[in-house]
Amino acid sequence: RTKEEINLAECEKRGEDLKEMRSVTVGSSSILLAKTQSTTINGTFNVVSSLIDRVDYMVLTGGESFTQPFEIDTAAGDYTAEEGVYTTADTTFGNAAINKSKVTAYSETTEEVQKLPAAPYENIIMAGITKSVRRKITKEILVGTGATNHLAGIFSTAANAILASTDLGVSSITNTTLNDIIFSYGGTEDVEDQAVLILNKVDLKAFSQLRTTDGSKFHTIVSNGNTGTIDGIPYIINSACLAISATATTVGSYAMAYGPLSNYKLVVFSDLDVQRSTDFKFSTGQIAHRGSIFIGGNVVAQNGFLRVKKVAAV
C-alpha cells in the first residue's frame, strides 16, 4: 500500500469512530518546550591577517639561525685617462640575521566540555591554538622588536636592511597619499610593481572616503575580506599597523608598509606542535591544550619596504 492509501484509511477510521461517539486521539504534545543544544558553533570575525601566508618562507628544521645576504649597491663606473687607474666600482653587500624564536599558546578546559556538549567545543579549542600562534606571528612580521626570542619586524630597527632615511612621513590620508607611497618606493631608475600596501582597516576607510571635486569616489577600492586593491594596487589589512587617520595615533608611529612581500622571509625551525594532555590537574579533570613553534623572520632585501609613519601636520 502506498503512503497516500494508508493516510486515507486512517482518516476513514477516525470518521467512523466519531460517528459512533468514540473518543479519537488526533495528536499529542508536551506543555513544556524541550531545551535543545545546537550541534554546531558559529565562528567569529577573522583575527588573523593573511600577511603570514603571503611573505616568503623556508623550512630549516632543527636550525638555530639563518643569515640571508643581500645586495646593497653597485657604484657607477667613470672615465679613466690612458694608462690611468681603473675606477673602483665595488658591489656592497649586507646580511639579514634570522634567529630562532619560540611562539606558544596554551588553553585549559574541563572534561565536561569534551564529553557533554553536543557542539564540538573541543575541536574549536584545538584549532584555536593554531589560530592563536598564527595571530601572533602575523603581527610580529610588522612590529617584532628583533630582541632575543623575537622576530625582527618591518617597523623595527632590527630590520637593518631598511634605512630609516627612506621612511615616508604622512600627516593625513589625502588624494595624493597613494601616489606619494608608490613613487617613494624603490630605486632611482624604476617605479616598482608587484608591491603590496599593508595598512590598518581605519586608513583603508579613509582612502574610501576621499572624493573628487564633483563628489565621485577618488579611488576604486575592491575588497575581498582581508585583502583587496586600491586602484589596482594590492593591499592587506593588518591591525598591527596604527592608523594615520586615527587621532589617537601619535606622531612618529609607523602606520603602513609598501613593498613586495617576498622581501620578508620567515624561517620555520620546527613544525607547529599542537598537543592535548589529561595528565595535568588529573584529579580535577582538567584538559590542557598547548601549541608551540620555533620560527624567525626579518627583512631580507635592501630597503625592501617603504615604511610610512605619521608626522605632524604642517
C-alpha positions, 0 to 999 in steps of 0.5 A: 500500500502506498503512503497516500492509501494508508493516510486515507484509511486512517482518516476513514477510521477516525470518521467512523469512530466519531460517528459512533461517539468514540473518543479519537486521539488526533495528536499529542504534545508536551506543555513544556518546550524541550531545551535543545543544544545546537550541534554546531558553533558559529565562528567569529570575525577573522583575527588573523591577517593573511600577511603570514601566508603571503611573505616568503618562507623556508623550512630549516628544521632543527636550525638555530639561525639563518643569515640571508645576504643581500645586495646593497649597491653597485657604484657607477663606473667613470672615465679613466685617462690612458694608462690611468687607474681603473675606477673602483666600482665595488658591489656592497653587500649586507646580511639579514640575521634570522634567529630562532624564536619560540611562539606558544599558546596554551588553553585549559578546559574541563572534561565536561566540555569534551564529553557533554556538549553536543557542539564540538567545543573541543575541536574549536579549542584545538584549532584555536591554538593554531589560530592563536600562534598564527595571530601572533606571528602575523603581527610580529612580521610588522612590529617584532622588536628583533630582541632575543626570542623575537622576530625582527619586524618591518617597523623595527630597527632590527630590520637593518636592511631598511634605512630609516632615511627612506621612511615616508612621513604622512600627516593625513590620508589625502588624494595624493597619499597613494601616489606619494607611497608608490613613487617613494618606493624603490630605486632611482631608475624604476617605479616598482610593481608587484608591491603590496600596501599593508595598512590598518582597516581605519586608513583603508576607510579613509582612502574610501572616503576621499572624493573628487571635486564633483563628489565621485569616489577618488579611488576604486577600492575592491575588497575581498575580506582581508585583502583587496586593491586600491586602484589596482594596487594590492593591499592587506589589512593588518591591525598591527599597523596604527592608523594615520587617520586615527587621532589617537595615533601619535606622531612618529608611529609607523602606520603602513608598509609598501613593498613586495612581500617576498622581501620578508622571509620567515624561517620555520625551525620546527613544525607547529606542535599542537598537543592535548594532555589529561595528565595535568590537574588529573584529579580535577579533570582538567584538559590542557591544550598547548601549541608551540613553534620555533620560527624567525623572520626579518627583512631580507632585501635592501630597503625592501619596504617603504615604511610610512609613519605619521608626522605632524601636520604642517 
